[in-house]
Amino acid sequence: MPLRSIYFVYSILLIWFLSLEGSAQFEVQYSGTNNDLTAIHFPDKATGYVCGKDGTFLKTRDGGRAWSNLSLSTVDNLNGLYFKNPDTGFVIGENNIFMKTMNGGYT
């Protein structure tokens, strides 16, 4: 094999390997629920919220490593959420559910 071909193959492999380093890396996270989850939002790096079927509403304060179940006193499916900061946010769902919290989902 000519030296040019070896350099070409080496260059292609090096480019491929370096592109893997810059690609997104995902880790499996466990929510602690078997319900389907429909939306997720992180207002900052540590605090995140997720909602889903049967009134599922979860919160993390460690970037998703551990999740706490917060009760919203509904069993309706929750479809979306948005938090403008770690304390103030909104949740929407079926049957005209529209809720607001100003204390991180605790009330």
N, C-alpha and C positions, 0 to 999 in steps of 0.2 A: 504494500500500500504506500503510495507516495506520501511524502512528508506534508504536502499541502492538504491532502485528504484527512490526515490525522489531526492537523490543526483545525480543520473545518468541523470535524465531528466533536473534537474537544470543545470548541467554541459553542456549538449548539448545546451540548450537554451542560456547559457552564451557565449559559443563559437560562436554560430550563431550570436548573437547580436554584439559581438566584431568584427567579420569578416565584418559586415556591416559598421562599423566605418572606416575600412581600405580600403574599396572598392572605386572605382572611382566615383566621383560625377560630374554630368554634369548639366549645366544650359543652358536654351534656349537662343540663341543669335539671334538678328535680324539684318540682313545685310542692309535692306532698299531697296533691289531689289527683283523683282519677277523672275528674270532670274535664270536658273539653274547654280549652282556653281560647278566647277570641280576640283579645287585645292586650297590648303591653305598652307601658310608657315609663321612661326614666327621666324625671326632672333634673337629676344630677347623677354623678357617677355612682353613688352608693344607694340612693333611694329609688325604688322602682315599684310599680303597681301592675297587677294583671287582673283581668276579669274574664268571666266565662259563663258556662251553662249553670243553671240552677242557682243563680245568685252568687257564684264563686267570686270572691274578691280577696286577693292576696297582696302582701306588702313585703318588700325586702329592704333592709338597711345596710346590707353588706355587698352590694353589687350583684345579687342573685344567688349567692351561696346557700342562704337559708331563707325560707318564706314563711310568713305568719298569716294565718287565716283571720280576716277581719269580717265580722258579721254586718251585713247591710239590711238585715231583717226582710229579705225578699228571697223567693225561690224562682223568680222570673229570670230568664236568660239575660245576661248583661253583654252588650255588644261592642261598647266602645268606652274609652276613658281618655282624659287629658288632665295633666297636672301642670299648673304654671310655676309651681315651686314645690318643695317636699310636703307642704302642709295643705295647700289650696288646690282642689281639683274637682272634676266633674265626671260622673258615670252615667251612661245611658243604656237603656235596655228595652226589652219587649214590654208591651202593655203600658206604654207611655212612661216608663221609668226614666226619671231625670233627677239625679241627686248631686248635691254639692257638699263638700267637706272643707272645713277650714282648720282642721287639726289632724291632718294626715290619715284620715279615714276612720278615726275612732268614734266619731259621731256624725 
